[in-house]
Amino acid sequence: MPVSKKEVSECPIDAMLSVIDGRWKGTILWRLCDGPMRTSELRRSIPGITERMLIRHLQELVRDGIVVRRQESGLPPCVYYSISKYGMTLLPVLEEICTWGREHLRLLSRA
């Protein structure tokens, strides 16, 4: 029986995929590998993403403990996002997924 997105599957692969599932989450995490970014910087660095979708994915990543949100006081308030210490444990996985994805794209381009 399929597991809804709100439930956590007992399958470790499904549990991991539920965290990075989403059209833009991988790209967001990849951009944050270079260091903390303001919301506007992050949005400009990802062509095609809407502000609504960026905020939604960031909220989910924060909820899952992968990304940290830091707000600095001032006018206007500055909000920065960065990968958490726990989120850093995902980076080797993302690198492997990226390597596999490049190979897959290469194979598709030959077909």
Accessible surface in RSA format (square Angstrom, percent):
REM  Atomic radii and reference values for relative SASA: ProtOr
REM  Chains: A
REM  Algorithm: Lee & Richards
REM  Probe-radius: 1.40
REM  Slices: 20
REM RES _ NUM      All-atoms   Total-Side   Main-Chain    Non-polar    All polar
REM                ABS   REL    ABS   REL    ABS   REL    ABS   REL    ABS   REL
RES MET A   1   221.86 114.9 146.06  96.7  75.80 180.5 118.40 100.7 103.47 137.1
RES PRO A   2   127.92  93.2 101.48  92.5  26.44  96.1 113.21  93.5  14.71  91.4
RES VAL A   3    69.19  45.5  41.90  37.9  27.29  65.8  43.16  37.5  26.03  70.6
RES SER A   4    59.75  50.5  44.55  59.5  15.20  35.0  50.77 108.1   8.99  12.6
RES LYS A   5   168.17  82.0 137.42  84.3  30.75  73.2 122.72 110.5  45.45  48.4
RES LYS A   6   197.84  96.5 163.85 100.5  33.99  80.9 114.04 102.6  83.80  89.3
RES GLU A   7   108.33  62.2  97.02  73.4  11.31  26.9  37.60  72.7  70.73  57.7
RES VAL A   8   121.65  80.0  96.13  87.0  25.52  61.5  97.03  84.3  24.62  66.8
RES SER A   9    19.48  16.5  10.85  14.5   8.63  19.9   6.45  13.7  13.03  18.2
RES GLU A  10   175.01 100.5 142.36 107.7  32.65  77.7  63.71 123.2 111.30  90.9
RES CYS A  11    51.17  38.7  43.76  48.8   7.41  17.4  23.05  58.4  28.12  30.3
RES PRO A  12   107.51  78.4  95.94  87.5  11.57  42.0 102.44  84.6   5.07  31.5
RES ILE A  13   115.33  65.6 113.28  84.4   2.05   4.9 115.33  83.1   0.00   0.0
RES ASP A  14    69.17  48.5  64.42  64.1   4.75  11.2  12.84  30.2  56.34  56.2
RES ALA A  15    32.29  29.7  28.04  43.3   4.25   9.7  29.19  41.1   3.10   8.2
RES MET A  16    55.52  28.8  48.13  31.9   7.39  17.6  54.96  46.7   0.56   0.7
RES LEU A  17    80.65  44.9  80.55  57.6   0.10   0.3  80.65  56.6   0.00   0.0
RES SER A  18    57.17  48.3  35.49  47.4  21.68  49.9  32.71  69.6  24.46  34.3
RES VAL A  19    31.88  21.0  31.79  28.8   0.09   0.2  31.88  27.7   0.00   0.0
RES ILE A  20    22.75  12.9  14.69  10.9   8.06  19.4  14.69  10.6   8.06  21.9
RES ASP A  21    64.99  45.5  52.99  52.7  12.00  28.4  16.10  37.9  48.89  48.8
RES GLY A  22    31.99  39.5   0.00   N/A  31.99  39.5  17.18  47.1  14.82  33.2
RES ARG A  23   171.58  72.0 144.02  73.4  27.55  65.6  72.27  98.8  99.31  60.2
RES TRP A  24    34.88  14.0  34.88  16.9   0.00   0.0  24.45  13.0  10.43  16.9
RES LYS A  25     4.89   2.4   4.89   3.0   0.00   0.0   0.00   0.0   4.89   5.2
RES GLY A  26    31.10  38.4   0.00   N/A  31.10  38.4  25.50  70.0   5.60  12.5
RES THR A  27    43.07  30.6  36.63  37.1   6.44  15.4  17.71  23.8  25.36  38.3
RES ILE A  28     0.00   0.0   0.00   0.0   0.00   0.0   0.00   0.0   0.00   0.0
RES LEU A  29     1.50   0.8   1.50   1.1   0.00   0.0   1.50   1.1   0.00   0.0
RES TRP A  30    97.83  39.3  93.81  45.4   4.02   9.4  66.11  35.2  31.72  51.5
RES ARG A  31    81.89  34.4  79.34  40.4   2.55   6.1  15.73  21.5  66.16  40.1
RES LEU A  32     4.01   2.2   0.00   0.0   4.01  10.1   0.00   0.0   4.01  10.8
RES CYS A  33    52.49  39.7  24.55  27.4  27.94  65.7  19.69  49.9  32.80  35.4
RES ASP A  34   138.13  96.8  98.86  98.4  39.26  92.8  35.32  83.1 102.81 102.5
RES GLY A  35    22.72  28.0   0.00   N/A  22.72  28.0  22.23  61.0   0.49   1.1
RES PRO A  36    79.67  58.1  59.96  54.7  19.71  71.7  59.96  49.5  19.71 122.5
RES MET A  37    35.13  18.2  35.11  23.2   0.02   0.1  32.59  27.7   2.54   3.4
RES ARG A  38    84.01  35.3  84.01  42.8   0.00   0.0  10.25  14.0  73.76  44.7
RES THR A  39    27.22  19.4  26.36  26.7   0.86   2.1  22.23  29.9   5.00   7.6
RES SER A  40    53.56  45.3  45.06  60.1   8.51  19.6  41.50  88.4  12.07  16.9
RES GLU A  41    68.62  39.4  64.88  49.1   3.74   8.9  15.51  30.0  53.11  43.4
RES LEU A  42     0.00   0.0   0.00   0.0   0.00   0.0   0.00   0.0   0.00   0.0
RES ARG A  43   102.13  42.9  97.89  49.9   4.24  10.1  15.53  21.2  86.60  52.5
RES ARG A  44   171.83  72.1 142.66  72.7  29.17  69.4  79.53 108.7  92.29  55.9
RES SER A  45    32.46  27.4  17.54  23.4  14.92  34.4  28.70  61.1   3.76   5.3
RES ILE A  46     2.65   1.5   1.56   1.2   1.08   2.6   1.61   1.2   1.04   2.8
RES PRO A  47   109.79  80.0  89.04  81.2  20.74  75.4  99.49  82.1  10.30  64.0
RES GLY A  48    68.39  84.3   0.00   N/A  68.39  84.3  37.87 103.9  30.52  68.4
RES ILE A  49     9.17   5.2   0.00   0.0   9.17  22.1   0.13   0.1   9.04  24.5
RES THR A  50    77.93  55.4  76.67  77.7   1.27   3.0  71.71  96.3   6.22   9.4
RES GLU A  51    93.58  53.7  91.85  69.5   1.73   4.1  23.23  44.9  70.35  57.4
RES ARG A  52   205.27  86.2 193.59  98.7  11.69  27.8  74.57 101.9 130.70  79.2
RES MET A  53    57.61  29.8  57.36  38.0   0.25   0.6  54.95  46.7   2.66   3.5
RES LEU A  54     0.00   0.0   0.00   0.0   0.00   0.0   0.00   0.0   0.00   0.0
RES ILE A  55    52.81  30.1  52.81  39.3   0.01   0.0  52.81  38.0   0.01   0.0
RES ARG A  56   121.03  50.8 119.90  61.1   1.13   2.7  42.13  57.6  78.90  47.8
RES HIS A  57     5.40   3.0   5.40   3.8   0.00   0.0   4.74   4.9   0.67   0.8
RES LEU A  58     0.13   0.1   0.13   0.1   0.00   0.0   0.13   0.1   0.00   0.0
RES GLN A  59   110.66  61.9 103.15  75.4   7.51  17.9  36.87  78.5  73.78  56.0
RES GLU A  60    35.90  20.6  35.46  26.8   0.44   1.1   9.62  18.6  26.29  21.5
RES LEU A  61     0.00   0.0   0.00   0.0   0.00   0.0   0.00   0.0   0.00   0.0
RES VAL A  62    51.81  34.1  42.56  38.5   9.25  22.3  42.56  37.0   9.25  25.1
RES ARG A  63   172.67  72.5 136.96  69.8  35.71  85.0  79.78 109.0  92.89  56.3
RES ASP A  64    44.43  31.1  24.79  24.7  19.64  46.4   9.00  21.2  35.43  35.3
RES GLY A  65    31.14  38.4   0.00   N/A  31.14  38.4  29.03  79.7   2.11   4.7
RES ILE A  66     5.19   3.0   5.19   3.9   0.00   0.0   5.19   3.7   0.00   0.0
RES VAL A  67     2.99   2.0   0.00   0.0   2.99   7.2   0.00   0.0   2.99   8.1
RES VAL A  68    70.27  46.2  67.01  60.7   3.26   7.9  69.83  60.7   0.44   1.2
RES ARG A  69   115.53  48.5  90.86  46.3  24.67  58.7  27.27  37.3  88.26  53.5
RES ARG A  70   112.23  47.1 108.77  55.4   3.46   8.2  62.42  85.3  49.81  30.2
RES GLN A  71    98.82  55.3  67.97  49.7  30.85  73.5  17.28  36.8  81.54  61.8
RES GLU A  72    73.75  42.3  69.71  52.7   4.04   9.6  27.46  53.1  46.29  37.8
RES SER A  73   114.95  97.1  81.63 108.9  33.32  76.8  51.26 109.2  63.69  89.2
RES GLY A  74    43.60  53.8   0.00   N/A  43.60  53.8  34.00  93.3   9.59  21.5
RES LEU A  75   177.47  98.8 141.64 101.3  35.83  90.1 141.73  99.5  35.74  96.2
RES PRO A  76   101.87  74.2  94.77  86.4   7.10  25.8  97.58  80.6   4.29  26.7
RES PRO A  77    66.62  48.6  53.31  48.6  13.30  48.4  53.31  44.0  13.30  82.7
RES CYS A  78    30.79  23.3  30.21  33.7   0.58   1.4   0.65   1.6  30.14  32.5
RES VAL A  79    26.22  17.3  21.76  19.7   4.46  10.7  21.76  18.9   4.46  12.1
RES TYR A  80    52.63  24.6  52.10  29.6   0.53   1.4  21.69  16.3  30.94  38.1
RES TYR A  81     9.58   4.5   9.31   5.3   0.27   0.7   0.89   0.7   8.69  10.7
RES SER A  82    28.71  24.3  28.58  38.1   0.13   0.3  10.41  22.2  18.30  25.6
RES ILE A  83    20.80  11.8   3.21   2.4  17.60  42.4   3.21   2.3  17.60  47.8
RES SER A  84    15.89  13.4  12.64  16.9   3.25   7.5  15.89  33.8   0.00   0.0
RES LYS A  85   188.66  92.0 174.07 106.8  14.59  34.7 120.97 108.9  67.69  72.1
RES TYR A  86   142.46  66.5 135.64  77.2   6.82  17.7  91.34  68.6  51.12  63.0
RES GLY A  87     0.87   1.1   0.00   N/A   0.87   1.1   0.00   0.0   0.87   2.0
RES MET A  88   100.03  51.8  93.43  61.8   6.61  15.7  93.44  79.4   6.59   8.7
RES THR A  89    91.37  65.0  72.26  73.3  19.11  45.6  69.83  93.8  21.54  32.6
RES LEU A  90    17.18   9.6  16.29  11.7   0.89   2.2  17.18  12.1   0.00   0.0
RES LEU A  91    28.89  16.1  28.89  20.7   0.00   0.0  28.89  20.3   0.00   0.0
RES PRO A  92    79.46  57.9  76.98  70.2   2.47   9.0  78.52  64.8   0.94   5.8
RES VAL A  93    56.57  37.2  53.22  48.2   3.35   8.1  56.51  49.1   0.06   0.2
RES LEU A  94    11.50   6.4   9.22   6.6   2.27   5.7   9.22   6.5   2.27   6.1
RES GLU A  95    96.28  55.3  94.02  71.1   2.26   5.4  24.37  47.1  71.91  58.7
RES GLU A  96   123.01  70.6 119.95  90.8   3.06   7.3  45.20  87.4  77.81  63.5
RES ILE A  97    76.24  43.4  73.00  54.4   3.24   7.8  75.71  54.5   0.53   1.4
RES CYS A  98    36.79  27.8  27.64  30.8   9.15  21.5  15.06  38.2  21.73  23.4
RES THR A  99    81.00  57.6  79.20  80.3   1.80   4.3  59.34  79.7  21.66  32.7
RES TRP A 100   166.50  66.8 161.90  78.4   4.60  10.8 135.91  72.5  30.59  49.6
RES GLY A 101    22.80  28.1   0.00   N/A  22.80  28.1  22.67  62.2   0.13   0.3
RES ARG A 102   154.42  64.8 146.54  74.7   7.88  18.8  63.91  87.3  90.51  54.9
RES GLU A 103    71.88  41.3  69.36  52.5   2.52   6.0  39.71  76.8  32.18  26.3
RES HIS A 104    72.46  39.6  70.76  49.2   1.70   4.4  46.35  47.8  26.11  30.4
RES LEU A 105   118.03  65.7 113.81  81.4   4.22  10.6 114.11  80.1   3.92  10.5
RES ARG A 106   105.60  44.3  99.29  50.6   6.31  15.0  67.25  91.9  38.34  23.2
RES LEU A 107    89.20  49.7  82.19  58.8   7.01  17.6  82.40  57.9   6.80  18.3
RES LEU A 108    99.80  55.6  87.28  62.4  12.52  31.5  87.77  61.6  12.03  32.4
RES SER A 109    91.34  77.2  52.31  69.8  39.02  89.9  50.33 107.2  41.01  57.5
RES ARG A 110   163.73  68.7 126.47  64.5  37.26  88.7  63.30  86.5 100.43  60.9
RES ALA A 111   118.24 108.7  48.94  75.5  69.30 157.6  86.09 121.2  32.16  85.2
END  Absolute sums over single chains surface
CHAIN  1 A     8150.9       6765.2       1385.8       4881.8       3269.1
END  Absolute sums over all chains
TOTAL          8150.9       6765.2       1385.8       4881.8       3269.1
